[in-house]
Amino acid sequence: MGLTQRSTGGSILTQAWLQGQDRRLVALAGQPNVGKSTIFNILTGLKQHTGNWSGKTVGLAYGTPRFSEDYLLVDLPGMYSMEPQSEEEEIAADFIRSQACPVIVVVSASALERGIGLALEIMEEVSQVFVCVNLLDEAEKMGLTLDLAALEQELGVPVAGVSGRLGQGIQAFEERLLTFLKQNTGHSQPRPSAPLPEKLRQRALAISQRVVQGKRRFPSEALDRVITSRRWGIPLLLLFLTGIFWLTMEGANGPSNLLSMAFQRMYVWGEELLIRWQVVTPLRSLLMDGIWNTLSWIVAVMLPPMAIFFPLFTFLEDVGYLPRLAFNLDGCFRRCGSCGRQALPMCMGFGCNAAGVVGCRIIPSRRERLLAMVTNSLVPCNGRFPFLALCAGLLGTLCFENHTMLSSLFVLGAICLGIGLTLLVTKLLSMTILKGTSTSFVLELPPYRMPRIRQILVRSLLDRTLFVLGRAVCVAIPAGILIWVLAHIEIGGQSLLSHCVYFLDPLGQVLGLDGVILMGFFLGLPANEIVLPIMLMGYMGSQVLAESSTAMMSHILLSNGWTALTLINVMILCLFHSPCTTTILTIYKESRSLRWTILAILIPVSIGVFLCLLTHGIWILAGMG
């Protein structure tokens, strides 16, 4: 194990860094969804995020293979051909042509013809190629048997077969690969006179027919006829999401209360310890009432729902459902003047909007890529889900006597509203400042796979839950200090916090909210996770919160005048407000334009303000205001 580095560009951007390495480069190439990143993780011992859907790797990853520190393995983005049709394919093809290094081509045993076609194209570009046939277990389930010795003879290059997910054949693969690399110590020689791609495809079809025995079976075909059908695809999606939200909200209350009680005991111990150490009262209050209370609020409220939601969402990703979701939404995006690939980064946005913006690189057209980047923040990221769930649960308590299923439907309604406005804004932009026609694309539906429970838990809890929680904690510390300072420094007999709230309150009243709520969204710009703690500290001022349970937080919000209208409009602003700082910087970096970055901020803010004004107006006209 050793060095790993990610890059957002191809060989041109990384050439200077690569030239500084004293190890030999080895490229890892392959089509999307053949398990290439899984092979990379196995060879390097790294834990790079992998997923059962196309377009996950959009940059370059570097790692030292565990079998030798003399080499540097480069994981290239997925590519269908050496004739690039998208940015990630251009990155991969440019790297292979320019670096003159050995290339490991990973192909799928269940779709050998397509993988061989890419391997033949790469073999016409460089001379040192090693073919790794992955997913042998899936080919066996489909009733296929591969003659790997015959394939090696046909191609004239080393071939090894593995099942990366099961760890089968890895040792033999590593041994043959190391032998291959030691025997080919020079630079891989370019071959400028490449045959036409059509001839290569025909050759791949002759080869695959000779080395593959058996009749292909598609065990998931009947299931896909239901899940991807026009009649049942979207209703099943809504049913899945409703179940996820219900389990999240129902299961989070107990752990949240337990965490709250634990943090309250730790607060008492910490307070006693600081008194014993004779820490002055202002500093003690800053540490415990400002920093500690903010951290405990975030952990108690956010950790339980994330620990439930992320494994469930990762489960859908691992079994192969997310590509089907994108397939079901493809027609919607096409009718809005965009590319169906926009559904993929939108799905990534549910995890993190910044990651969703980076995922827009899989869209080849710049116009459609801008459409996807500008609208990505209209779907809620993981940092907004706990706050949405709390508001939905509180709304259910006010209106329906705490009916959890109806509360989960409120969250689902918010998600559907975000998706609907993503489509609407995409349509409006494609008719105005981003006019153009939709481009065609190929979306591969991988076979359903048995979920890997251990990896799901590790990936969802470590890579997602703790990562998001850690980011929130880092941002919460300065936010807690700032709010404490604002609450304890007085001007004219009133705290700075009161002055800020008083200044924002008129605008808040117009929107059916108040000044504290607006201050929470303004100061929560660095991260969505700290919006709720800022609001709670704004209401508490210099007072000390007794406990950080969901029930206590709900009591504080209701006692400060929150009504059903307030909860509805807070959920609207939670959906539609400025992207977090990380997402804003990512949009600017990816678009290389201040204009589109500003537009990506103004669009959700304008929608949020308009909808709050609309609901407040309807509320007043209905005589409830």
C-alpha positions in Angstrom: 0.0 0.0 0.0 1.2 3.5 -0.6 0.6 6.8 -2.3 -2.9 7.6 -3.7 -3.9 10.7 -5.5 -6.9 11.8 -7.5 -6.9 14.2 -10.4 -9.7 16.0 -12.3 -7.9 16.0 -15.5 -6.0 13.8 -18.0 -2.3 13.3 -18.7 -1.7 17.0 -19.5 -2.7 18.1 -16.0 -0.8 15.3 -14.3 2.3 15.0 -16.5 4.5 17.1 -14.3 3.6 15.2 -11.2 4.0 11.8 -12.9 7.4 12.7 -14.2 8.5 13.3 -10.6 7.8 9.6 -9.8 10.6 7.1 -9.9 8.2 4.2 -10.4 6.9 2.8 -13.7 3.4 3.7 -14.6 0.8 0.9 -15.3 -2.6 2.0 -16.6 -5.9 0.2 -15.6 -8.5 0.7 -18.3 -11.9 -0.7 -19.1 -15.5 0.0 -19.9 -17.8 1.3 -17.1 -19.3 -1.2 -14.8 -16.8 -4.0 -15.4 -15.4 -3.9 -11.8 -12.3 -1.9 -12.8 -12.2 0.2 -9.6 -12.8 -3.0 -7.5 -9.7 -4.5 -9.2 -7.8 -1.3 -8.5 -8.7 -1.5 -4.8 -7.7 -5.1 -4.6 -4.3 -4.5 -6.3 -3.5 -1.5 -4.3 -5.1 -2.4 -1.0 -6.9 1.0 -1.1 -10.6 1.6 -0.3 -11.6 3.7 -3.2 -15.4 4.1 -3.5 -16.9 1.7 -6.0 -20.5 1.4 -7.1 -22.7 -0.8 -9.3 -23.6 1.9 -11.8 -21.8 3.6 -14.8 -19.9 6.8 -14.5 -18.5 6.5 -11.0 -14.9 7.1 -11.9 -14.5 10.5 -13.6 -10.9 11.4 -12.7 -7.6 9.6 -12.2 -6.7 7.6 -9.2 -3.1 6.5 -8.4 -1.9 3.7 -6.1 1.1 1.5 -5.4 0.3 -2.2 -6.1 0.7 -4.4 -3.1 2.8 -6.9 -5.1 5.6 -4.4 -5.9 6.5 -0.9 -5.0 8.4 -0.4 -8.3 5.1 0.4 -10.1 2.4 3.1 -9.9 -1.0 1.9 -10.9 -3.3 4.5 -12.6 -7.0 3.9 -12.5 -8.4 5.5 -15.6 -12.1 6.6 -16.1 -14.4 4.2 -17.8 -14.3 4.3 -21.6 -16.3 2.5 -24.3 -13.8 3.3 -27.1 -10.6 5.0 -27.9 -12.7 7.4 -30.0 -13.8 9.6 -27.0 -17.4 10.8 -26.8 -17.2 12.3 -23.3 -14.8 14.1 -21.1 -13.9 11.0 -19.1 -13.3 8.9 -22.2 -11.1 11.7 -23.5 -9.0 11.7 -20.3 -8.5 7.9 -20.5 -7.7 7.8 -24.3 -5.3 10.8 -23.9 -3.5 9.1 -21.0 -3.1 5.8 -22.9 -1.7 7.5 -26.0 0.6 9.9 -24.3 2.2 7.9 -21.4 3.4 4.8 -23.4 3.0 2.6 -20.4 1.6 -1.0 -20.0 -2.2 -1.2 -19.9 -4.3 -3.7 -18.0 -7.6 -3.9 -19.8 -10.5 -5.1 -17.5 -13.3 -6.8 -19.4 -16.6 -8.3 -18.2 -17.0 -12.1 -18.7 -20.7 -11.6 -19.1 -20.3 -9.1 -22.0 -17.0 -10.3 -23.5 -17.6 -9.1 -27.0 -17.7 -5.4 -26.0 -14.7 -5.7 -23.7 -12.6 -7.4 -26.4 -13.5 -4.7 -28.8 -12.0 -2.1 -26.5 -9.0 -4.3 -25.8 -8.3 -4.6 -29.5 -8.5 -0.8 -29.9 -6.0 -0.3 -27.1 -3.8 -3.0 -28.6 -3.6 -1.1 -31.8 -2.4 2.0 -29.9 0.2 0.4 -27.5 2.2 -2.8 -27.6 2.1 -3.9 -23.9 -1.4 -5.0 -22.9 -2.6 -7.4 -20.3 -6.3 -8.5 -20.3 -8.1 -9.2 -17.0 -11.5 -11.0 -17.5 -13.6 -10.0 -14.4 -17.0 -11.1 -13.2 -16.6 -14.8 -14.0 -19.2 -15.6 -11.3 -21.8 -13.5 -13.1 -21.0 -15.2 -16.4 -21.5 -18.6 -14.8 -24.9 -17.5 -13.5 -25.8 -16.5 -17.0 -24.9 -20.0 -18.2 -21.7 -19.0 -19.9 -18.3 -20.7 -19.9 -15.1 -19.0 -21.1 -12.1 -20.7 -22.6 -9.5 -18.2 -21.3 -6.6 -20.2 -22.8 -8.2 -19.9 -26.3 -8.8 -16.2 -25.7 -5.2 -15.6 -24.8 -4.2 -17.5 -28.0 -6.6 -15.4 -30.1 -5.5 -12.1 -28.7 -1.8 -12.8 -28.4 -1.5 -11.1 -25.0 -1.6 -12.5 -21.4 -5.2 -13.2 -20.1 -6.2 -13.8 -16.5 -9.7 -14.5 -15.2 -11.0 -13.3 -11.8 -14.1 -12.7 -9.7 -13.2 -9.4 -8.1 -16.2 -9.2 -5.8 -15.5 -12.7 -4.4 -11.7 -12.4 -4.4 -11.3 -15.5 -6.6 -8.3 -15.8 -8.9 -6.6 -12.7 -7.6 -3.4 -14.3 -6.5 -2.8 -16.0 -9.8 -3.6 -12.8 -11.6 -1.1 -10.8 -9.5 1.6 -13.4 -10.1 1.1 -13.4 -13.9 0.8 -9.6 -14.0 4.1 -9.2 -12.1 5.8 -11.6 -14.5 4.4 -9.7 -17.5 5.6 -6.4 -16.2 9.1 -7.7 -15.5 9.3 -9.2 -19.0 8.2 -5.9 -20.6 10.6 -3.4 -19.1 10.7 -0.9 -22.0 8.2 1.7 -23.1 5.0 0.4 -24.8 5.5 1.2 -28.5 2.7 3.2 -30.3 1.1 1.7 -33.4 0.0 4.5 -35.6 -1.8 2.5 -38.3 -4.9 1.3 -36.6 -7.7 -0.5 -38.4 -11.2 0.9 -38.7 -13.3 0.5 -35.5 -15.9 -1.5 -37.5 -13.2 -4.1 -38.4 -12.2 -4.3 -34.8 -15.8 -4.9 -33.7 -16.2 -7.6 -36.3 -13.0 -9.3 -35.1 -14.2 -9.1 -31.5 -17.4 -10.8 -32.5 -15.5 -13.7 -34.2 -13.2 -14.2 -31.2 -16.0 -14.1 -28.6 -18.0 -16.7 -30.5 -15.1 -19.0 -30.4 -14.1 -18.7 -26.7 -17.6 -18.4 -25.1 -19.7 -21.5 -24.7 -23.3 -21.8 -23.5 -26.5 -19.9 -24.1 -26.8 -16.6 -22.3 -29.6 -16.4 -19.7 -30.8 -13.1 -18.2 -32.2 -14.0 -14.7 -33.2 -10.3 -14.1 -35.0 -9.8 -17.3 -38.5 -10.5 -15.9 -37.8 -8.2 -12.9 -36.5 -5.4 -15.2 -39.7 -5.6 -17.2 -41.5 -4.4 -14.0 -39.0 -2.1 -12.4 -38.2 -0.2 -15.6 -41.7 -0.3 -17.1 -43.5 3.0 -17.8 -46.4 1.8 -15.7 -44.6 0.6 -12.6 -41.1 2.2 -12.7 -42.0 5.5 -11.0 -44.6 4.2 -8.5 -42.0 1.6 -7.4 -39.4 4.3 -7.0 -41.8 6.3 -4.8 -42.6 3.2 -2.8 -38.9 2.5 -2.2 -38.3 6.0 -1.1 -41.3 6.1 1.2 -40.1 2.9 2.9 -36.6 4.3 3.3 -37.9 7.5 4.9 -40.3 5.7 7.1 -37.6 3.4 8.4 -35.3 6.3 8.9 -37.8 8.4 10.9 -39.2 5.6 12.9 -35.8 4.1 13.8 -34.0 7.4 14.6 -36.0 8.6 17.6 -34.8 6.0 20.2 -31.1 6.3 19.4 -31.4 10.1 19.2 -32.9 10.2 22.7 -30.2 7.9 24.1 -27.5 10.1 22.6 -29.1 13.2 24.0 -29.1 11.7 27.6 -25.5 10.6 27.2 -24.4 14.1 26.0 -26.3 15.7 28.9 -24.4 13.5 31.4 -21.1 14.4 29.7 -22.1 18.1 29.9 -22.6 17.8 33.6 -19.2 16.0 34.0 -17.5 18.6 31.8 -19.0 21.5 33.7 -17.8 20.0 37.0 -14.4 19.3 35.7 -13.9 22.9 34.4 -15.1 24.3 37.7 -12.6 22.0 39.5 -9.9 23.4 37.3 -11.0 26.9 38.1 -11.7 27.9 34.5 -13.2 31.4 34.4 -16.9 31.5 33.8 -16.9 33.1 30.3 -14.5 30.6 29.0 -16.4 27.7 30.7 -19.6 29.0 29.1 -18.0 29.3 25.7 -16.6 25.7 25.8 -19.8 24.0 27.2 -22.7 26.2 26.2 -21.3 27.3 22.8 -19.1 24.5 21.4 -20.2 21.4 23.3 -23.9 22.1 23.0 -23.6 22.7 19.3 -21.6 19.5 18.7 -24.1 17.5 20.8 -27.1 18.9 18.9 -25.5 17.9 15.6 -24.5 14.4 16.7 -27.8 13.6 18.5 -30.0 14.8 15.7 -27.9 13.8 12.6 -26.2 10.6 13.5 -29.2 8.3 14.0 -31.0 9.1 10.8 -27.8 9.1 8.7 -26.8 5.7 10.2 -30.1 4.3 8.9 -30.6 6.3 5.7 -27.2 5.8 4.2 -27.0 2.0 4.5 -30.5 1.7 2.9 -29.5 4.0 0.1 -26.2 2.2 -0.4 -28.1 -1.1 -0.5 -30.1 0.2 -3.5 -26.9 1.3 -5.1 -25.1 -2.0 -4.4 -27.8 -4.3 -5.9 -27.9 -2.2 -9.1 -31.1 -0.2 -8.7 -29.7 3.3 -9.3 -29.1 2.8 -13.0 -32.7 1.7 -13.3 -33.8 4.9 -11.6 -31.8 6.8 -14.1 -33.4 4.8 -16.9 -36.9 5.6 -15.6 -36.1 9.3 -15.5 -34.4 9.4 -18.9 -37.5 10.3 -20.8 -38.3 13.1 -18.4 -35.0 14.8 -18.9 -35.1 14.3 -22.6 -38.5 16.1 -22.8 -36.9 18.9 -20.8 -34.2 19.4 -23.5 -31.4 17.7 -21.6 -29.5 14.5 -21.7 -30.8 11.4 -19.8 -27.3 11.2 -18.2 -28.3 14.1 -16.0 -30.3 11.6 -13.9 -27.0 10.1 -12.7 -25.4 13.2 -11.2 -28.8 14.1 -9.8 -28.8 10.8 -7.9 -25.3 11.5 -6.7 -26.6 14.8 -5.4 -28.8 13.0 -2.9 -25.5 12.0 -1.3 -23.6 15.2 -1.8 -24.3 18.1 -4.2 -20.6 18.8 -4.7 -20.1 15.1 -5.7 -23.1 15.5 -8.0 -21.6 18.5 -9.7 -18.3 16.6 -10.2 -20.4 13.7 -11.6 -21.7 16.0 -14.3 -18.4 15.3 -16.2 -20.0 12.1 -17.6 -22.2 14.4 -19.8 -20.3 15.0 -23.0 -22.1 18.2 -24.1 -21.1 21.4 -22.3 -24.6 22.8 -22.6 -26.2 19.8 -21.0 -23.3 19.6 -18.5 -24.1 23.2 -17.4 -27.8 22.3 -17.1 -26.9 19.5 -14.8 -24.5 21.5 -12.7 -26.7 24.6 -12.3 -29.7 22.5 -11.2 -28.0 19.8 -9.0 -28.6 21.7 -5.8 -32.3 21.5 -6.3 -32.3 18.0 -4.8 -31.5 17.7 -1.1 -28.1 16.4 -0.1 -27.5 14.2 3.0 -26.8 17.2 5.1 -30.4 18.4 4.7 -32.2 15.1 5.3 -32.1 15.1 9.1 -33.5 18.6 9.2 -36.2 17.7 6.7 -37.1 14.7 8.7 -37.3 16.7 12.0 -39.6 19.3 10.4 -41.7 16.6 8.7 -42.1 14.7 12.0 -43.0 17.9 13.8 -45.5 18.8 11.1 -47.0 15.3 11.5 -47.3 15.9 15.2 -49.2 19.2 14.7 -51.5 18.1 12.0 -51.9 14.3 12.3 -51.1 13.4 15.9 -47.5 12.2 15.1 -48.3 9.7 12.3 -44.9 8.5 11.2 -46.0 7.3 7.8 -47.6 10.6 6.9 -44.4 12.4 8.1 -42.4 10.2 5.8 -44.8 11.1 3.0 -44.0 14.8 3.7 -40.3 14.0 3.2 -41.1 12.1 0.0 -43.2 15.1 -1.2 -40.3 17.4 -0.6 -38.0 15.1 -2.6 -40.5 14.9 -5.4 -40.8 18.7 -5.4 -37.0 19.0 -5.7 -37.0 16.5 -8.6 -40.0 18.2 -10.3 -38.4 21.7 -10.1 -35.1 20.2 -11.4 -37.0 19.2 -14.5 -38.9 22.5 -14.7 -35.8 24.7 -14.4 -33.9 22.4 -16.8 -36.7 22.9 -19.3 -36.8 26.7 -18.8 -33.0 27.0 -19.2 -32.9 24.8 -22.3 -35.6 27.1 -23.9 -33.7 30.3 -23.0 -30.1 30.9 -22.2 -29.0 27.2 -22.8 -30.8 26.4 -26.0 -30.0 23.3 -27.8 -31.1 19.7 -28.7 -30.7 16.6 -26.6 -27.8 14.3 -27.3 -28.1 10.5 -27.4 -26.3 8.3 -24.9 -25.9 4.7 -23.9 -26.9 3.7 -20.3 -25.8 0.3 -19.3 -28.1 -1.6 -16.9 -25.8 -4.0 -14.9 -27.1 -7.3 -13.6 -28.6 -7.4 -10.2 -26.1 -8.4 -7.6 -26.3 -9.9 -4.1 -25.7 -7.1 -1.6 -22.4 -7.2 0.2 -23.6 -6.4 3.7 -20.2 -5.8 5.3 -19.1 -3.5 2.5 -22.5 -1.7 2.6 -22.1 -1.0 6.3 -18.4 0.0 6.0 -19.0 2.2 3.0 -22.2 3.9 4.3 -21.0 4.3 7.9 -17.4 5.2 7.3 -17.3 6.8 3.9 -20.6 8.6 4.2 -22.0 8.9 7.7 -18.8 9.6 9.6 -17.4 11.7 6.8 -20.5 14.0 6.7 -20.7 14.1 10.5 -17.0 15.0 10.7 -17.4 17.8 8.2 -20.4 19.1 10.2 -18.4 18.9 13.5 -15.5 20.9 12.0 -17.8 23.6 10.7 -19.9 23.5 13.9 -17.1 24.5 16.2 -16.5 28.0 14.7 -20.3 28.4 14.2 -20.8 27.6 17.9 -18.2 30.1 18.9 -19.7 32.8 16.6 -23.2 32.3 17.9 -22.0 32.4 21.5 -20.1 35.6 20.9 -23.1 37.2 19.3 -25.3 36.1 22.2 -23.0 37.4 24.9 -21.7 40.7 23.5 -24.2 43.5 24.1 -24.6 46.9 22.4 -27.2 49.3 23.8 -28.4 46.8 26.3 -29.1 44.1 23.7 -26.9 41.3 22.4 -25.5 41.3 18.9 -27.6 38.2 18.2 -30.7 40.2 19.1 -29.7 43.0 16.7 -29.1 40.5 13.9 -32.4 38.8 14.5 -34.2 42.2 14.8 -32.7 43.3 11.4 -33.7 40.1 9.6 -37.1 39.7 11.3 -39.1 42.0 8.9 -38.0 39.9 5.9 -38.7 36.7 7.8 -42.2 37.8 8.6 -42.9 38.5 4.9 -41.8 35.0 4.1 -43.9 33.4 6.9 -40.7 32.9 9.0 -38.7 34.9 11.5 -35.3 36.5 11.8 -33.7 33.5 13.6 -34.6 31.1 10.8 -33.1 33.4 8.2 -30.0 33.9 10.3 -29.7 30.1 10.5 -29.7 29.8 6.7 -27.3 32.7 6.3 -24.7 31.5 8.8 -25.2 27.9 7.7 -23.7 28.6 4.3 -20.5 26.6 5.0 -22.5 23.4 5.6 -26.2 22.5 5.7 -25.7 20.4 8.8 -25.2 23.4 11.1 -28.4 25.3 10.1 -30.6 23.7 12.8 -28.0 24.1 15.6 -27.7 27.8 14.7 -31.4 28.3 14.9 -31.6 26.6 18.3 -28.8 28.7 19.7 -30.5 31.8 18.2 -33.7 30.9 20.1 -31.8 30.0 23.3 -29.5 33.0 23.3 -27.4 32.9 26.5 -29.6 30.2 28.0 -28.4 26.6 28.4 -30.2 23.8 26.6 -31.1 21.1 29.1 -30.9 18.3 26.6 -30.4 17.7 22.9 -33.2 15.2 22.2 -35.6 15.5 19.3 -38.5 16.1 21.7 -36.7 19.0 23.4 -35.7 20.6 20.1 -39.2 20.3 18.9 -40.4 21.9 22.1 -38.0 24.8 21.7 -39.2 25.4 18.1 -42.9 25.3 18.9 -42.5 27.5 22.0 -40.9 30.1 19.8 -43.9 30.5 17.5 -43.4 27.8 14.9 -46.7 26.8 13.2 -47.6 24.5 10.4 -46.9 27.4 8.0 -43.5 27.9 9.6 -42.6 24.2 9.2 -43.8 24.1 5.6 -41.7 27.2 4.7 -38.7 26.0 6.6 -38.8 22.7 4.6 -39.1 24.8 1.4 -36.0 26.9 2.3 -34.2 23.7 3.4 -34.8 22.4 -0.1 -34.2 25.7 -2.0 -31.5 27.9 -0.6 -28.0 28.7 -1.5 -25.7 25.7 -2.1 -23.1 25.1 0.6 -19.7 26.7 0.2 -18.1 23.4 -1.0 -20.7 23.0 -3.7 -20.3 26.6 -4.8 -16.5 26.3 -5.2 -17.0 23.0 -7.0 -19.4 24.6 -9.5 -17.0 27.4 -10.2 -14.1 24.9 -10.6 -16.1 22.7 -13.0 -17.8 25.4 -15.0 -14.8 27.8 -15.0 -17.3 30.6 -15.0 -18.4 33.1 -12.4 -21.6 33.6 -14.3 -22.9 30.1 -14.1 -21.8 29.9 -10.4 -23.8 32.9 -9.5 -26.8 31.5 -11.5 -26.5 28.2 -9.6 -26.9 30.3 -6.3 -29.6 32.6 -7.5 -31.9 29.9 -8.9 -32.6 27.9 -5.7 -32.7 31.0 -3.6 -35.3 32.6 -5.9 -37.4 29.5 -6.0 -37.3 29.3 -2.2 -38.3 32.9 -1.7 -41.1 32.7 -4.3 -42.6 29.5 -2.8 -42.5 30.9 0.7 -44.2 34.1 -0.4 -46.8 31.9 -2.3 -47.6 29.7 0.7 -47.7 32.7 3.1 -50.1 34.5 0.8 -52.3 31.4 0.5 -52.2 31.0 4.2 -53.4 34.5 4.8 -56.2 34.3 2.1 -57.4 31.1 3.7 -57.9 33.1 6.9 -55.3 31.1 8.9 -52.8 33.9 9.2 
